[in-house]
Amino acid sequence: HQSDRDLVLELSEIFTPDELFACLETVEVFREAGIIIGLDDYGTGVIRAKDIDAFPFDLVKSDRSLCGFKEGWESPYHSELMEVSQNKSLILLAEGIEDSEFAADLMELGYQYGQGFCFDMPSKFIERA
């Protein structure tokens, strides 16, 4: 996915669907301003793929518990997300990737991006003197 938009606003999956849709008007303003709207930690809460389909998300980050283990790929959350992503142009990012073979498997499933120890170790944003 190529985008001329550089800023991503991630909503964490701590919200219920009702809470998520209550901020829809505000999210639309951000999106119209060119901000990519993402859902972080999908698979850890109560947001389902039908909510992702109805909300103007551009990006979904699947939690490691959902995509970081092959057993998670058989979860209804995961299969629903894959179905929605085929019907809606979503950027899919897998969290918790620890080796390149696993990264290749996730790419075959439809993930375009990944993060985890496979790519780099976490680093501090600000180094203290």
Secondary structure, DSSP 8 states (H G I E B T S, - for coil): ---S---EEEEETTS-HHHHHHTHHHHHHHHHTT-EEEEEEETSSS--HHHHHHTT-SEEEE-HHHHSSGGGGGSHHHHHHHHHHHHTT-EEEEE---SHHHHHHHHHHT--EEESTTT-----SS---
